Amino acid sequence: MPDATTSPLPRKNPIRILLADDHALVRRGVRLILDQEPDLKVVAEAGDGAEAIELARTHEVDLAVLDITMPRMTGLQAARDLAALKPGLRILMLTMHDNEQYFFQALKAGASGYVLKSVADRDLVAACRAAMRDEPFLYPGAVTALIRTYLDRVRQGEETPDQILTPREEEVLKLVAEGHSSKEIAELLFISVKTVQRHRANLLQKLGLRDRLDLTRYAIRVGLIEP
């Protein structure tokens, strides 16, 4: 039985990919890997981050595969701008750098995956499909880095992700996820509508989410409400 990470996604049309790397030979090799898959298609190529953003404005793309170190504008800078320009666009970083600092910067910039060029022929196709399923794709060294960073934070007594929200923010999150309006939440918690809206904005910012749907998914994931 084929593995879910290597099997084509059940889509009517192929995933449209924007590929950005300042080396034409690298782009050619990556394109060969991607275009031989029936559900993946490179529709635009850029030589740097600035060009990638311009192409994203003029092309319909589902996924951007960006090199980190490029002239004019790096892949990290481009990822931040692309995430703001097209919130639904998935982003993967393709790099030669097995580097924790780059890895964490990539996640912060909005990337959902980090693939090393040295194993692109093995990992890139699976990473593209994972990104389109809203799943992160991390190489083994990155997973180790995440666990090590988390354990260091715990040892140093810093806040863990479970402690990110205040009790009041959790209350607001739960009520938002249950479908209550700001006015209803204000009445239930005996606070002003303006305060509810401020809590909601803080929730989105703290959790790095975009809208009510994202908040609902998060509330389900952390067990605040039943799915």
Protein Blocks (a to p, Z undefined) as FASTA:
>chain_A
ZZfklpccddfbdcddddddfbfklmmmmmmmmmmpmkbccfbdcfbfklmmmmmmmpcc
fbdcddfbdghiafklmmmmmmmmmmmbccddddfbdcfklmmmmmmnopabdcdfklmm
mmmmmmmmmmmnopacddfklmmmmmmmmmmmmmnopacfklmpcfklmmmmmmmmnopa
fklmmmmnopafklmmmmmmmmmmmnopablmlmmmmmmmnopacZZ
